[in-house]
């Protein structure tokens, strides 16, 4: 088994698990992480958007973990993390300064870069995408 394949598997599991677990928590803790949080940060229609984002995170996170439609699954998650950074971390940067914002944004930036790496590199050999691919590819 190639080291690159194992590395891509670990990257997919890392990034996918964070989104998957955050999506579930939007339903388990709606006041703190779901509708309540979306209301506090000014997301329009929080009663619709929080569950929608939660489902996207659960579904796309799962797709990343198993490596199915992997590159496609990064697209909604990239939009998700871009909105998260724009609505929570950028205002923090303006209010509290660079280092406070960087401390709070570390996971967001890791997820952003992890998603970009997955989008560039694909799922790897240890994925359902690789099993679906025609032989000889």
C-alpha positions in Angstrom: 0.0 0.0 0.0 1.4 3.4 -1.0 2.2 6.0 1.6 0.3 8.6 -0.5 -2.8 6.5 -0.4 -2.6 6.2 3.3 -1.9 9.9 3.6 -5.0 10.8 1.5 -7.1 8.4 3.5 -6.0 10.0 6.8 -6.6 13.5 5.4 -10.1 12.6 4.2 -11.0 11.0 7.5 -9.6 14.0 9.4 -11.5 16.6 7.4 -14.6 14.5 6.9 -14.9 13.7 10.6 -14.7 17.3 11.7 -17.5 18.3 9.3 -19.6 15.1 10.1 -19.4 15.7 13.8 -20.1 19.5 13.6 -23.1 18.7 11.5 -24.5 16.3 14.1 -23.8 18.8 16.8 -26.0 21.4 15.0 -28.9 19.1 15.8 -27.8 17.9 19.2 -27.1 21.4 20.5 -29.3 23.8 18.5 -29.1 26.7 20.8 -25.3 26.8 21.0 -24.3 25.4 17.6 -27.4 25.3 15.4 -30.3 27.8 15.0 -29.2 29.8 18.1 -25.7 30.3 16.8 -26.9 31.2 13.3 -29.2 33.7 14.8 -26.5 35.3 16.9 -24.1 35.7 13.9 -26.8 37.1 11.6 -27.3 34.3 9.1 -30.6 34.9 7.3 -33.4 32.3 7.9 -31.5 30.5 10.7 -34.3 28.1 11.3 -33.8 26.8 7.7 -30.1 27.4 7.2 -28.8 25.8 10.4 -30.5 22.4 9.6 -29.5 22.7 5.9 -25.9 23.3 6.8 -26.0 20.5 9.3 -27.3 18.0 6.7 -24.7 19.2 4.2 -21.9 18.8 6.7 -23.1 15.3 7.7 -23.6 14.1 4.1 -20.5 15.6 2.6 -18.4 14.7 5.6 -19.5 11.1 5.2 -18.7 11.2 1.5 -15.2 12.4 2.3 -14.6 9.7 4.9 -15.6 6.9 2.6 -14.1 8.6 -0.5 -17.2 8.7 -2.7 -17.8 11.6 -5.0 -14.9 13.1 -3.1 -13.9 16.1 -5.1 -17.6 17.0 -5.7 -18.2 16.8 -1.9 -15.5 19.4 -1.2 -17.4 22.1 -3.1 -20.3 22.6 -0.6 -17.9 22.3 2.3 -15.6 24.9 0.8 -18.6 27.2 0.5 -19.5 26.3 4.1 -16.1 27.1 5.5 -15.7 30.3 3.5 -19.0 31.5 5.0 -18.0 30.5 8.5 -14.7 32.4 8.2 -16.4 35.5 6.7 -19.2 35.6 9.3 -17.3 34.7 12.4 -13.5 35.0 12.1 -13.3 38.2 9.9 -15.5 40.2 12.4 -13.3 38.8 15.2 -10.2 40.0 13.4 -11.6 43.5 13.2 -12.8 43.5 16.8 -10.1 41.6 18.7 -7.1 41.7 16.4 -5.0 39.3 14.5 -3.8 36.9 17.1 -7.1 36.4 18.8 -8.7 35.8 15.4 -6.0 33.4 14.4 -6.4 31.4 17.6 -10.1 31.0 17.0 -9.7 30.4 13.3 -7.1 27.6 13.4 -9.6 24.8 12.8 -11.4 26.7 10.1 -8.1 27.4 8.2 -7.0 23.7 8.6 -10.4 22.6 7.2 -10.1 25.1 4.3 -6.6 23.9 3.4 -7.5 20.2 3.9 -10.5 20.6 1.6 -8.3 22.3 -1.0 -5.7 19.5 -0.8 -8.4 16.9 -1.2 -9.9 18.8 -4.2 -6.5 19.0 -5.8 -5.3 15.4 -5.0 -8.6 13.4 -5.2 -9.6 10.6 -3.0 -6.7 8.3 -3.5 -6.5 4.5 -4.0 -8.2 3.7 -0.6 -11.6 5.1 -1.5 -14.9 4.1 -3.1 -14.1 6.5 -5.9 -11.1 4.3 -6.8 -13.2 1.2 -6.7 -15.8 2.8 -9.0 -13.2 3.9 -11.5 -12.9 1.8 -14.7 -9.9 -0.6 -14.5 -6.8 0.7 -16.2 -7.4 4.3 -14.9 
